[in-house]
Amino acid sequence: MSARLEYVLRLADTSLVLGQRLGEWIGHAPALEEDLGLANLSLDLIGQARLLLTYAGEIEGRGRNEDDLAMSRDQSDYRNLALAEQPNGDFGHTIVRQVLIDAFQLELYEGLQRSTDARLAEIAHKALKETRYHFRYSAGWLIRLGDGTEESHRRVQGSLDSLWRFTRELFAEDDVDREMASAGVAPQLADLELRWSAHIDEVLKEATLQRPADVPYVWHGKRGQHTEHLGYLLAEMQFLHRAYPGASW
């Protein structure tokens, strides 16, 4: 697999898996407004994934389209960040996960707008507008929950402590990242980390939450090494397509 294809799949799979996770909230969110809010975030992310998967299929050159890549690959073929596949938990847990990824994608798409890959730059330009809203939404909720009641503060701090270990993968540079950055296709992860960290520190301060200490990281979803949660998510997402291959309606 070429480095460019690998990189585009990492972007696509992270948005697709996170969109699927948020879609699990539909009909279950704590209020109708948040039900609609999370559904809109989910649709935005899946829309981004469609654009990226279509491009990935073109790079691959094997005739696979967005549906083939989304519905026919196995768990080990997915390249999403492990953070995106973590279960929703309660509403506050979902918000913590969302803030951590939104802040990352905000800076990622900002940098990708200047990519030497014109197709990626075009997709990033569209995605950035949506991601700005996503970050305002998730950060606003984290501030309300963190600086809310004693119970809400305790619970989101616990979620932050639990999910923080997955943030190391966001900036764990490998050969694909280095090759894409060297070619001007992708921004430098070290630069993104500085800006991501500033966003997170600002939100945590307003939310009266403590930034957890960094810990050694063992999962590398973007290299195909996933937690057990992704298999269950894909089984549900891909069931209809695999049960009736080639069906259309």
ZADO-1210 file (C-alpha; in nm, 4 decimals, padded with zeros to 6 digits):
<atoms>
<atom x="00.0000" y="00.0000" z="00.0000" code="MET" pos="1"/>
<atom x="00.1373" y="00.3410" z="-00.0949" code="SER" pos="2"/>
<atom x="00.2005" y="00.5972" z="00.1777" code="ALA" pos="3"/>
<atom x="-00.0530" y="00.8343" z="00.0207" code="ARG" pos="4"/>
<atom x="-00.3262" y="00.5704" z="00.0202" code="LEU" pos="5"/>
<atom x="-00.2421" y="00.4748" z="00.3781" code="GLU" pos="6"/>
<atom x="-00.2580" y="00.8367" z="00.4867" code="TYR" pos="7"/>
<atom x="-00.5917" y="00.9081" z="00.3185" code="VAL" pos="8"/>
<atom x="-00.7413" y="00.5938" z="00.4724" code="LEU" pos="9"/>
<atom x="-00.6297" y="00.7098" z="00.8165" code="ARG" pos="10"/>
<atom x="-00.8211" y="01.0323" z="00.7699" code="LEU" pos="11"/>
<atom x="-01.1242" y="00.8609" z="00.6197" code="ALA" pos="12"/>
<atom x="-01.1502" y="00.5772" z="00.8706" code="ASP" pos="13"/>
<atom x="-01.1201" y="00.8060" z="01.1718" code="THR" pos="14"/>
<atom x="-01.4103" y="01.0199" z="01.0504" code="SER" pos="15"/>
<atom x="-01.6184" y="00.7163" z="00.9503" code="LEU" pos="16"/>
<atom x="-01.5729" y="00.5302" z="01.2781" code="VAL" pos="17"/>
<atom x="-01.6332" y="00.8400" z="01.4888" code="LEU" pos="18"/>
<atom x="-01.9426" y="00.9211" z="01.2814" code="GLY" pos="19"/>
<atom x="-02.0737" y="00.5703" z="01.3409" code="GLN" pos="20"/>
<atom x="-02.0114" y="00.6037" z="01.7144" code="ARG" pos="21"/>
<atom x="-02.2032" y="00.9324" z="01.7306" code="LEU" pos="22"/>
<atom x="-02.4852" y="00.7796" z="01.5276" code="GLY" pos="23"/>
<atom x="-02.5369" y="00.5320" z="01.8111" code="GLU" pos="24"/>
<atom x="-02.6728" y="00.8220" z="02.0171" code="TRP" pos="25"/>
<atom x="-02.9688" y="00.8854" z="01.7860" code="ILE" pos="26"/>
<atom x="-03.2824" y="00.8272" z="01.9900" code="GLY" pos="27"/>
<atom x="-03.0790" y="00.7943" z="02.3112" code="HIS" pos="28"/>
<atom x="-02.9311" y="01.1385" z="02.3775" code="ALA" pos="29"/>
<atom x="-03.0281" y="01.3142" z="02.7021" code="PRO" pos="30"/>
<atom x="-03.2450" y="01.5724" z="02.5233" code="ALA" pos="31"/>
<atom x="-03.3950" y="01.6193" z="02.1767" code="LEU" pos="32"/>
<atom x="-03.1633" y="01.9111" z="02.1018" code="GLU" pos="33"/>
<atom x="-02.8555" y="01.6988" z="02.1758" code="GLU" pos="34"/>
<atom x="-03.0022" y="01.4082" z="01.9829" code="ASP" pos="35"/>
<atom x="-03.0132" y="01.6342" z="01.6777" code="LEU" pos="36"/>
<atom x="-02.6766" y="01.7928" z="01.7556" code="GLY" pos="37"/>
<atom x="-02.4931" y="01.4610" z="01.7744" code="LEU" pos="38"/>
<atom x="-02.6740" y="01.3369" z="01.4628" code="ALA" pos="39"/>
<atom x="-02.5544" y="01.6428" z="01.2711" code="ASN" pos="40"/>
<atom x="-02.1948" y="01.5844" z="01.3831" code="LEU" pos="41"/>
<atom x="-02.2277" y="01.2226" z="01.2758" code="SER" pos="42"/>
<atom x="-02.3549" y="01.3176" z="00.9303" code="LEU" pos="43"/>
<atom x="-02.0742" y="01.5700" z="00.8831" code="ASP" pos="44"/>
<atom x="-01.8110" y="01.3107" z="00.9724" code="LEU" pos="45"/>
<atom x="-01.9600" y="01.0442" z="00.7471" code="ILE" pos="46"/>
<atom x="-01.9779" y="01.2994" z="00.4672" code="GLY" pos="47"/>
<atom x="-01.6073" y="01.3726" z="00.5119" code="GLN" pos="48"/>
<atom x="-01.5356" y="00.9997" z="00.5141" code="ALA" pos="49"/>
<atom x="-01.7232" y="00.9532" z="00.1858" code="ARG" pos="50"/>
<atom x="-01.5105" y="01.2146" z="00.0107" code="LEU" pos="51"/>
<atom x="-01.1904" y="01.0674" z="00.1488" code="LEU" pos="52"/>
<atom x="-01.2837" y="00.7056" z="00.0767" code="LEU" pos="53"/>
<atom x="-01.3753" y="00.7950" z="-00.2809" code="THR" pos="54"/>
<atom x="-01.0323" y="00.9508" z="-00.3207" code="TYR" pos="55"/>
<atom x="-00.8684" y="00.6498" z="-00.1550" code="ALA" pos="56"/>
<atom x="-01.0398" y="00.4206" z="-00.4058" code="GLY" pos="57"/>
<atom x="-00.9045" y="00.6276" z="-00.6921" code="GLU" pos="58"/>
<atom x="-00.5507" y="00.6156" z="-00.5495" code="ILE" pos="59"/>
<atom x="-00.5768" y="00.2411" z="-00.4984" code="GLU" pos="60"/>
<atom x="-00.6871" y="00.1871" z="-00.8593" code="GLY" pos="61"/>
<atom x="-00.8647" y="-00.1446" z="-00.8000" code="ARG" pos="62"/>
<atom x="-01.2135" y="-00.0240" z="-00.8831" code="GLY" pos="63"/>
<atom x="-01.3322" y="-00.0078" z="-00.5220" code="ARG" pos="64"/>
<atom x="-01.5656" y="00.2773" z="-00.4333" code="ASN" pos="65"/>
<atom x="-01.6522" y="00.4385" z="-00.0999" code="GLU" pos="66"/>
<atom x="-01.9051" y="00.1672" z="-00.0105" code="ASP" pos="67"/>
<atom x="-01.6606" y="-00.1122" z="-00.0881" code="ASP" pos="68"/>
<atom x="-01.3918" y="00.0429" z="00.1306" code="LEU" pos="69"/>
<atom x="-01.6315" y="00.1200" z="00.4159" code="ALA" pos="70"/>
<atom x="-01.8268" y="-00.2043" z="00.4181" code="MET" pos="71"/>
<atom x="-01.5968" y="-00.4765" z="00.2866" code="SER" pos="72"/>
<atom x="-01.2722" y="-00.4280" z="00.4764" code="ARG" pos="73"/>
<atom x="-01.1945" y="-00.6219" z="00.7933" code="ASP" pos="74"/>
<atom x="-01.0930" y="-00.4734" z="01.1272" code="GLN" pos="75"/>
<atom x="-00.7200" y="-00.5107" z="01.0622" code="SER" pos="76"/>
<atom x="-00.7573" y="-00.3173" z="00.7359" code="ASP" pos="77"/>
<atom x="-00.9011" y="-00.0119" z="00.9108" code="TYR" pos="78"/>
<atom x="-00.6619" y="00.2723" z="00.9874" code="ARG" pos="79"/>
<atom x="-00.8630" y="00.4925" z="01.2246" code="ASN" pos="80"/>
<atom x="-00.7238" y="00.6393" z="01.5438" code="LEU" pos="81"/>
<atom x="-00.7965" y="00.4090" z="01.8366" code="ALA" pos="82"/>
<atom x="-00.9545" y="00.7006" z="02.0242" code="LEU" pos="83"/>
<atom x="-01.2365" y="00.7210" z="01.7680" code="ALA" pos="84"/>
<atom x="-01.3473" y="00.3611" z="01.8241" code="GLU" pos="85"/>
<atom x="-01.3817" y="00.3857" z="02.2031" code="GLN" pos="86"/>
<atom x="-01.7387" y="00.3239" z="02.3301" code="PRO" pos="87"/>
<atom x="-01.9673" y="00.6187" z="02.3921" code="ASN" pos="88"/>
<atom x="-02.0167" y="00.5667" z="02.7640" code="GLY" pos="89"/>
<atom x="-02.2389" y="00.8397" z="02.9062" code="ASP" pos="90"/>
<atom x="-02.2976" y="01.1748" z="02.7365" code="PHE" pos="91"/>
<atom x="-02.0050" y="01.3375" z="02.9156" code="GLY" pos="92"/>
<atom x="-01.7715" y="01.0562" z="02.8106" code="HIS" pos="93"/>
<atom x="-01.8735" y="01.1079" z="02.4474" code="THR" pos="94"/>
<atom x="-01.8130" y="01.4818" z="02.4809" code="ILE" pos="95"/>
<atom x="-01.4625" y="01.4272" z="02.6190" code="VAL" pos="96"/>
<atom x="-01.3757" y="01.1958" z="02.3302" code="ARG" pos="97"/>
<atom x="-01.5202" y="01.4469" z="02.0862" code="GLN" pos="98"/>
<atom x="-01.3256" y="01.7424" z="02.2225" code="VAL" pos="99"/>
<atom x="-00.9975" y="01.5541" z="02.1994" code="LEU" pos="100"/>
<atom x="-01.0580" y="01.4561" z="01.8359" code="ILE" pos="101"/>
<atom x="-01.2219" y="01.7824" z="01.7296" code="ASP" pos="102"/>
<atom x="-00.9232" y="01.9854" z="01.8492" code="ALA" pos="103"/>
<atom x="-00.6948" y="01.7532" z="01.6513" code="PHE" pos="104"/>
<atom x="-00.9004" y="01.7603" z="01.3320" code="GLN" pos="105"/>
<atom x="-00.9340" y="02.1380" z="01.3596" code="LEU" pos="106"/>
<atom x="-00.5592" y="02.1823" z="01.3277" code="GLU" pos="107"/>
<atom x="-00.5177" y="01.8903" z="01.0887" code="LEU" pos="108"/>
<atom x="-00.7632" y="02.0255" z="00.8320" code="TYR" pos="109"/>
<atom x="-00.6247" y="02.3757" z="00.8738" code="GLU" pos="110"/>
<atom x="-00.2840" y="02.2409" z="00.7755" code="GLY" pos="111"/>
<atom x="-00.4194" y="02.0199" z="00.4969" code="LEU" pos="112"/>
<atom x="-00.5694" y="02.3226" z="00.3242" code="GLN" pos="113"/>
<atom x="-00.2112" y="02.4014" z="00.2198" code="ARG" pos="114"/>
<atom x="-00.1390" y="02.0459" z="00.1029" code="SER" pos="115"/>
<atom x="00.0470" y="01.9908" z="-00.2224" code="THR" pos="116"/>
<atom x="-00.2251" y="01.7339" z="-00.2935" code="ASP" pos="117"/>
<atom x="-00.4988" y="01.9496" z="-00.4477" code="ALA" pos="118"/>
<atom x="-00.7691" y="01.6914" z="-00.3814" code="ARG" pos="119"/>
<atom x="-00.6873" y="01.6694" z="-00.0116" code="LEU" pos="120"/>
<atom x="-00.6684" y="02.0477" z="00.0135" code="ALA" pos="121"/>
<atom x="-01.0165" y="02.0738" z="-00.1377" code="GLU" pos="122"/>
<atom x="-01.1629" y="01.8172" z="00.1009" code="ILE" pos="123"/>
<atom x="-00.9908" y="01.9839" z="00.3970" code="ALA" pos="124"/>
<atom x="-01.1353" y="02.3233" z="00.3044" code="HIS" pos="125"/>
<atom x="-01.4886" y="02.1844" z="00.3261" code="LYS" pos="126"/>
<atom x="-01.4212" y="01.9741" z="00.6359" code="ALA" pos="127"/>
<atom x="-01.2645" y="02.2623" z="00.8255" code="LEU" pos="128"/>
<atom x="-01.5870" y="02.4635" z="00.8216" code="LYS" pos="129"/>
<atom x="-01.7711" y="02.1710" z="00.9790" code="GLU" pos="130"/>
<atom x="-01.4946" y="02.0931" z="01.2265" code="THR" pos="131"/>
<atom x="-01.4961" y="02.4482" z="01.3614" code="ARG" pos="132"/>
<atom x="-01.8597" y="02.3958" z="01.4557" code="TYR" pos="133"/>
<atom x="-01.7851" y="02.0518" z="01.6003" code="HIS" pos="134"/>
<atom x="-01.5192" y="02.1961" z="01.8304" code="PHE" pos="135"/>
<atom x="-01.7432" y="02.4821" z="01.9468" code="ARG" pos="136"/>
<atom x="-02.0160" y="02.2310" z="02.0245" code="TYR" pos="137"/>
<atom x="-01.8021" y="01.9791" z="02.2131" code="SER" pos="138"/>
<atom x="-01.5901" y="02.2380" z="02.3939" code="ALA" pos="139"/>
<atom x="-01.9020" y="02.4268" z="02.5028" code="GLY" pos="140"/>
<atom x="-02.0504" y="02.1127" z="02.6508" code="TRP" pos="141"/>
<atom x="-01.7283" y="02.0115" z="02.8232" code="LEU" pos="142"/>
<atom x="-01.7092" y="02.3518" z="02.9902" code="ILE" pos="143"/>
<atom x="-02.0694" y="02.3231" z="03.1096" code="ARG" pos="144"/>
<atom x="-02.0162" y="01.9744" z="03.2458" code="LEU" pos="145"/>
<atom x="-01.6731" y="02.0355" z="03.3964" code="GLY" pos="146"/>
<atom x="-01.7739" y="02.3602" z="03.5611" code="ASP" pos="147"/>
<atom x="-02.1228" y="02.2373" z="03.6446" code="GLY" pos="148"/>
<atom x="-02.2259" y="02.0245" z="03.9383" code="THR" pos="149"/>
<atom x="-01.9912" y="01.8282" z="04.1581" code="GLU" pos="150"/>
<atom x="-02.1243" y="01.5084" z="03.9976" code="GLU" pos="151"/>
<atom x="-02.0807" y="01.6244" z="03.6372" code="SER" pos="152"/>
<atom x="-01.7300" y="01.7526" z="03.7146" code="HIS" pos="153"/>
<atom x="-01.6290" y="01.4230" z="03.8734" code="ARG" pos="154"/>
<atom x="-01.7619" y="01.2155" z="03.5865" code="ARG" pos="155"/>
<atom x="-01.6053" y="01.4089" z="03.2997" code="VAL" pos="156"/>
<atom x="-01.2732" y="01.4250" z="03.4846" code="GLN" pos="157"/>
<atom x="-01.2910" y="01.0466" z="03.5113" code="GLY" pos="158"/>
<atom x="-01.3636" y="01.0190" z="03.1397" code="SER" pos="159"/>
<atom x="-01.0739" y="01.2505" z="03.0592" code="LEU" pos="160"/>
<atom x="-00.8396" y="01.0422" z="03.2745" code="ASP" pos="161"/>
<atom x="-00.9593" y="00.7241" z="03.1015" code="SER" pos="162"/>
<atom x="-00.9354" y="00.8482" z="02.7409" code="LEU" pos="163"/>
<atom x="-00.6204" y="01.0560" z="02.7685" code="TRP" pos="164"/>
<atom x="-00.3865" y="00.7652" z="02.6990" code="ARG" pos="165"/>
<atom x="-00.5274" y="00.7374" z="02.3470" code="PHE" pos="166"/>
<atom x="-00.4213" y="01.0917" z="02.2586" code="THR" pos="167"/>
<atom x="-00.0566" y="00.9839" z="02.2269" code="ARG" pos="168"/>
<atom x="-00.1394" y="00.8147" z="01.8965" code="GLU" pos="169"/>
<atom x="-00.2512" y="01.1453" z="01.7449" code="LEU" pos="170"/>
<atom x="00.1120" y="01.2581" z="01.7366" code="PHE" pos="171"/>
<atom x="00.2980" y="00.9254" z="01.7158" code="ALA" pos="172"/>
<atom x="00.4868" y="00.9880" z="01.3929" code="GLU" pos="173"/>
<atom x="00.5758" y="00.6941" z="01.1692" code="ASP" pos="174"/>
<atom x="00.7181" y="00.6469" z="00.8188" code="ASP" pos="175"/>
<atom x="00.3866" y="00.7338" z="00.6516" code="VAL" pos="176"/>
<atom x="00.3567" y="01.0596" z="00.8451" code="ASP" pos="177"/>
<atom x="00.7160" y="01.1523" z="00.7699" code="ARG" pos="178"/>
<atom x="00.6874" y="01.0767" z="00.3976" code="GLU" pos="179"/>
<atom x="00.3649" y="01.2748" z="00.3608" code="MET" pos="180"/>
<atom x="00.5046" y="01.5708" z="00.5549" code="ALA" pos="181"/>
<atom x="00.8264" y="01.5637" z="00.3521" code="SER" pos="182"/>
<atom x="00.6239" y="01.5751" z="00.0296" code="ALA" pos="183"/>
<atom x="00.4157" y="01.8656" z="00.1574" code="GLY" pos="184"/>
<atom x="00.1013" y="01.6526" z="00.1514" code="VAL" pos="185"/>
<atom x="00.0460" y="01.6591" z="00.5283" code="ALA" pos="186"/>
<atom x="00.1404" y="01.9012" z="00.8060" code="PRO" pos="187"/>
<atom x="00.4073" y="01.8141" z="01.0607" code="GLN" pos="188"/>
<atom x="00.2548" y="01.6310" z="01.3563" code="LEU" pos="189"/>
<atom x="00.4858" y="01.8121" z="01.5988" code="ALA" pos="190"/>
<atom x="00.3388" y="02.1454" z="01.4855" code="ASP" pos="191"/>
<atom x="-00.0148" y="02.0127" z="01.5218" code="LEU" pos="192"/>
<atom x="00.0584" y="01.8879" z="01.8721" code="GLU" pos="193"/>
<atom x="00.1588" y="02.2315" z="01.9953" code="LEU" pos="194"/>
<atom x="-00.1604" y="02.3924" z="01.8681" code="ARG" pos="195"/>
<atom x="-00.3795" y="02.1008" z="01.9793" code="TRP" pos="196"/>
<atom x="-00.2297" y="02.1196" z="02.3257" code="SER" pos="197"/>
<atom x="-00.3023" y="02.4927" z="02.3458" code="ALA" pos="198"/>
<atom x="-00.6679" y="02.4362" z="02.2496" code="HIS" pos="199"/>
<atom x="-00.7068" y="02.1575" z="02.5039" code="ILE" pos="200"/>
<atom x="-00.5412" y="02.3515" z="02.7867" code="ASP" pos="201"/>
<atom x="-00.7664" y="02.6497" z="02.7213" code="GLU" pos="202"/>
<atom x="-01.0836" y="02.4400" z="02.7318" code="VAL" pos="203"/>
<atom x="-00.9740" y="02.2405" z="03.0375" code="LEU" pos="204"/>
<atom x="-00.8947" y="02.5582" z="03.2266" code="LYS" pos="205"/>
<atom x="-01.2404" y="02.7011" z="03.1608" code="GLU" pos="206"/>
<atom x="-01.3972" y="02.3651" z="03.2462" code="ALA" pos="207"/>
<atom x="-01.1967" y="02.3533" z="03.5755" code="THR" pos="208"/>
<atom x="-01.0588" y="02.0116" z="03.4745" code="LEU" pos="209"/>
<atom x="-00.7085" y="01.8789" z="03.5323" code="GLN" pos="210"/>
<atom x="-00.4969" y="01.7726" z="03.2377" code="ARG" pos="211"/>
<atom x="-00.3913" y="01.4089" z="03.2963" code="PRO" pos="212"/>
<atom x="-00.0290" y="01.3030" z="03.2888" code="ALA" pos="213"/>
<atom x="00.0926" y="01.1364" z="02.9715" code="ASP" pos="214"/>
<atom x="00.1305" y="00.7589" z="02.9907" code="VAL" pos="215"/>
<atom x="00.2944" y="00.5004" z="02.7605" code="PRO" pos="216"/>
<atom x="00.0717" y="00.4142" z="02.4661" code="TYR" pos="217"/>
<atom x="00.0174" y="00.0597" z="02.3355" code="VAL" pos="218"/>
<atom x="-00.2581" y="00.0848" z="02.0735" code="TRP" pos="219"/>
<atom x="-00.1856" y="00.1990" z="01.7179" code="HIS" pos="220"/>
<atom x="-00.5150" y="00.2027" z="01.5328" code="GLY" pos="221"/>
<atom x="-00.3706" y="00.3916" z="01.2385" code="LYS" pos="222"/>
<atom x="-00.1387" y="00.0936" z="01.1830" code="ARG" pos="223"/>
<atom x="-00.4253" y="-00.1563" z="01.2042" code="GLY" pos="224"/>
<atom x="-00.3729" y="-00.2470" z="01.5715" code="GLN" pos="225"/>
<atom x="-00.7143" y="-00.1886" z="01.7282" code="HIS" pos="226"/>
<atom x="-00.8892" y="-00.2347" z="02.0592" code="THR" pos="227"/>
<atom x="-01.1597" y="-00.5001" z="02.0845" code="GLU" pos="228"/>
<atom x="-01.4292" y="-00.2357" z="02.0385" code="HIS" pos="229"/>
<atom x="-01.3799" y="-00.1800" z="01.6657" code="LEU" pos="230"/>
<atom x="-01.4812" y="-00.5337" z="01.5694" code="GLY" pos="231"/>
<atom x="-01.8223" y="-00.4966" z="01.7343" code="TYR" pos="232"/>
<atom x="-01.8755" y="-00.1554" z="01.5721" code="LEU" pos="233"/>
<atom x="-01.7913" y="-00.2887" z="01.2245" code="LEU" pos="234"/>
<atom x="-02.0087" y="-00.5974" z="01.2707" code="ALA" pos="235"/>
<atom x="-02.3097" y="-00.3735" z="01.3226" code="GLU" pos="236"/>
<atom x="-02.2169" y="-00.1178" z="01.0571" code="MET" pos="237"/>
<atom x="-02.1353" y="-00.3721" z="00.7858" code="GLN" pos="238"/>
<atom x="-02.4000" y="-00.6369" z="00.8552" code="PHE" pos="239"/>
<atom x="-02.6565" y="-00.5436" z="00.5894" code="LEU" pos="240"/>
<atom x="-02.3966" y="-00.4924" z="00.3157" code="HIS" pos="241"/>
<atom x="-02.2307" y="-00.8254" z="00.3883" code="ARG" pos="242"/>
<atom x="-02.5599" y="-01.0112" z="00.4209" code="ALA" pos="243"/>
<atom x="-02.6823" y="-00.8810" z="00.0838" code="TYR" pos="244"/>
<atom x="-02.3695" y="-00.8055" z="-00.1216" code="PRO" pos="245"/>
<atom x="-02.4357" y="-00.5996" z="-00.4304" code="GLY" pos="246"/>
<atom x="-02.7920" y="-00.5128" z="-00.3264" code="ALA" pos="247"/>
<atom x="-02.9264" y="-00.1688" z="-00.4166" code="SER" pos="248"/>
<atom x="-03.2416" y="00.0192" z="-00.3298" code="TRP" pos="249"/>
</atoms>
